[in-house]
Amino acid sequence: FLECWLAYIITGSFILKKQVRSEKEQMGISITNRQRRVRLKIGPLRKRAEAVLDKLSSSDIIIDIAIVGDKAMRTINRQFRDINETTDVLSFPSGPSPDMGTLDVLAAEEANHIGDIVVSVDEARGQAEEDGVSLDIAIDRLIIHGCLHLHGFEHDLSAEATKMRRKENQLLKMLHGPDLPGYARPKKAQGKN
């Protein structure tokens, strides 16, 4: 199963430069494409991410998603995890930090903002090729994985990993049809991400 990391932002959103939200983005998903290598259809991606969010939450919440390249992801991973390599997805919950006990600036500005997700389009593209699925499915899986973390899912223990994997596959099938085979990736070898 895929390795990922939860990092806490204390001083505001490093990943997304905050901008005035459109009416459409007041509640739900904001997606910013911060890479130029791969053309993405952000509208359909946002709709699929909103469908996932609707399934996971009964209240109006906000999640910001940044799509980046490997170079930016490596920088973020180095800054927040002290790991000088890229990764496929990072989740950054808003709110009180368990380590510092302070409130994230974003949480103060937007009480419904539960966090940020960063997805590497380069890693998603590699996973799509490796697994024989479309780039859309690979990106959706990473967004779902990040959303599940922001909703309290973990995969540190075997039972938690099974529960998270099951939910991830259920949400992917909701988006892409019941014929989609189970698609939770096996965990990579230790030392890789």
C-alpha positions as CSV (number, residue, x, y, z in Angstrom):
1,F,0.0,0.0,0.0
2,L,1.2,3.5,-0.8
3,E,3.3,5.4,1.7
4,C,2.4,9.0,2.4
5,W,2.9,11.5,5.1
6,L,0.8,13.9,7.1
7,A,2.5,17.2,7.8
8,Y,1.0,20.1,9.8
9,I,1.1,23.6,8.6
10,I,1.4,26.2,11.3
11,T,2.0,29.4,9.5
12,G,-0.4,29.2,6.6
13,S,-0.6,27.4,3.4
14,F,2.9,26.8,1.9
15,I,1.4,24.9,-0.9
16,L,-1.4,27.1,-2.2
17,K,-1.1,30.8,-2.4
18,K,-4.5,31.9,-1.0
19,Q,-6.7,33.7,-3.4
20,V,-10.2,35.0,-3.3
21,R,-12.6,32.0,-3.7
22,S,-15.2,32.1,-6.4
23,E,-18.8,31.4,-5.3
24,K,-18.4,27.9,-6.7
25,E,-15.4,27.2,-4.4
26,Q,-16.8,28.7,-1.2
27,M,-17.6,25.2,0.0
28,G,-15.9,22.1,-1.4
29,I,-12.8,21.6,-3.5
30,S,-10.4,24.2,-4.9
31,I,-7.9,22.7,-7.4
32,T,-4.8,24.6,-8.5
33,N,-2.7,23.2,-11.3
34,R,0.9,24.3,-10.5
35,Q,2.6,22.4,-13.3
36,R,2.8,22.7,-17.0
37,R,4.0,19.4,-18.2
38,V,0.7,17.6,-18.3
39,R,-2.6,19.2,-19.5
40,L,-5.4,18.5,-17.1
41,K,-9.1,19.1,-17.3
42,I,-9.6,20.7,-13.9
43,G,-13.4,21.1,-14.1
44,P,-14.1,17.3,-14.4
45,L,-11.3,16.6,-11.8
46,R,-13.0,19.0,-9.4
47,K,-16.4,17.4,-9.9
48,R,-15.0,14.0,-9.1
49,A,-13.2,15.3,-6.0
50,E,-16.4,17.0,-4.9
51,A,-18.3,13.7,-5.3
52,V,-15.7,12.1,-3.0
53,L,-16.0,14.9,-0.5
54,D,-19.8,14.6,-0.5
55,K,-19.6,10.9,0.2
56,L,-17.1,11.4,3.1
57,S,-18.7,14.5,4.8
58,S,-22.1,15.4,5.9
59,S,-21.1,19.1,6.4
60,D,-19.8,21.7,4.1
61,I,-16.0,21.6,4.3
62,I,-13.2,22.9,2.1
63,I,-10.1,21.1,0.8
64,D,-7.5,22.8,-1.4
65,I,-5.7,20.6,-3.8
66,A,-2.5,21.5,-5.7
67,I,-1.3,19.5,-8.7
68,V,2.5,19.9,-9.0
69,G,5.5,18.3,-10.7
70,D,8.1,16.2,-9.1
71,K,10.5,19.1,-8.6
72,A,8.0,21.0,-6.5
73,M,6.9,17.9,-4.7
74,R,10.5,17.1,-3.8
75,T,10.9,20.6,-2.4
76,I,7.8,20.2,-0.3
77,N,8.8,16.8,0.9
78,R,12.2,18.0,1.9
79,Q,10.8,21.0,3.7
80,F,8.1,19.1,5.7
81,R,9.5,15.6,6.0
82,D,13.3,16.2,5.6
83,I,13.3,13.6,2.7
84,N,15.0,14.8,-0.4
85,E,13.0,12.9,-3.0
86,T,9.6,13.2,-4.6
87,T,6.5,11.4,-3.4
88,D,3.0,10.9,-4.9
89,V,0.7,12.6,-2.4
90,L,1.0,14.6,0.7
91,S,-1.9,15.6,3.1
92,F,-1.7,18.7,5.3
93,P,-4.5,18.9,7.9
94,S,-5.6,22.3,9.1
95,G,-6.4,23.0,12.7
96,P,-4.6,22.5,15.9
97,S,-1.2,20.9,15.6
98,P,-0.7,18.1,18.1
99,D,2.9,19.0,18.4
100,M,2.7,22.7,18.9
101,G,-0.9,23.2,20.1
102,T,-1.4,26.3,17.9
103,L,-4.1,27.0,15.4
104,D,-3.3,27.0,11.7
105,V,-3.9,30.4,10.0
106,L,-6.1,28.8,7.4
107,A,-8.3,27.3,10.1
108,A,-8.7,30.7,11.6
109,E,-9.6,32.3,8.3
110,E,-11.9,29.5,7.1
111,A,-13.4,27.3,9.9
112,N,-14.6,24.8,7.4
113,H,-11.1,24.3,5.8
114,I,-9.9,20.8,6.8
115,G,-6.7,20.8,4.9
116,D,-4.6,20.8,1.7
117,I,-3.6,17.9,-0.5
118,V,-0.6,18.0,-2.9
119,V,-0.4,15.5,-5.8
120,S,2.6,14.9,-8.1
121,V,1.3,14.6,-11.6
122,D,4.6,13.0,-12.6
123,E,4.2,10.2,-10.0
124,A,0.5,9.8,-10.9
125,R,1.5,9.4,-14.6
126,G,4.1,6.8,-13.7
127,Q,1.6,4.9,-11.6
128,A,-1.0,5.0,-14.4
129,E,1.4,3.5,-16.9
130,E,2.6,0.9,-14.4
131,D,-1.0,-0.1,-13.4
132,G,-2.6,0.1,-16.9
133,V,-5.1,2.8,-15.9
134,S,-5.8,6.3,-17.1
135,L,-4.1,9.3,-15.7
136,D,-7.5,10.5,-14.4
137,I,-7.9,7.3,-12.4
138,A,-4.4,7.6,-10.9
139,I,-4.9,11.2,-9.9
140,D,-8.3,10.5,-8.5
141,R,-6.8,7.7,-6.4
142,L,-4.2,10.0,-5.0
143,I,-6.8,12.7,-4.2
144,I,-9.0,10.1,-2.6
145,H,-6.1,8.9,-0.5
146,G,-5.4,12.4,0.6
147,C,-9.0,13.1,1.4
148,L,-9.2,9.9,3.5
149,H,-6.2,11.1,5.6
150,L,-7.9,14.4,6.1
151,H,-10.9,12.5,7.4
152,G,-8.9,10.5,9.9
153,F,-8.0,7.4,8.0
154,E,-4.6,5.9,8.6
155,H,-2.6,2.9,7.3
156,D,0.1,2.5,10.0
157,L,-1.5,-0.8,11.2
158,S,-2.7,-3.7,9.1
159,A,-6.3,-3.4,10.1
160,E,-6.3,0.4,9.5
161,A,-4.6,-0.2,6.1
162,T,-7.3,-2.7,5.1
163,K,-10.1,-0.4,6.1
164,M,-8.5,2.5,4.2
165,R,-7.8,0.4,1.1
166,R,-11.4,-0.8,1.1
167,K,-12.7,2.7,1.3
168,E,-10.3,4.0,-1.4
169,N,-11.5,1.2,-3.8
170,Q,-15.1,1.9,-3.0
171,L,-14.7,5.6,-3.8
172,L,-12.8,4.9,-7.0
173,K,-15.6,2.5,-8.2
174,M,-18.2,5.1,-7.4
175,L,-16.3,7.6,-9.7
176,H,-15.3,5.2,-12.5
177,G,-17.8,2.4,-12.4
178,P,-18.2,-1.0,-10.6
179,D,-16.1,-2.8,-13.2
180,L,-13.0,-1.0,-12.1
181,P,-10.8,-3.7,-10.4
182,G,-9.5,-3.1,-6.9
183,Y,-6.8,-0.6,-7.3
184,A,-5.1,0.1,-4.0
185,R,-1.4,0.0,-4.8
186,P,0.9,-2.4,-2.9
187,K,3.3,-0.7,-0.4
188,K,6.7,0.0,-2.0
189,A,9.9,-1.4,-0.5
190,Q,11.3,0.3,2.6
191,G,13.2,3.5,1.8
192,K,11.2,4.4,-1.3
193,N,8.0,6.5,-1.5
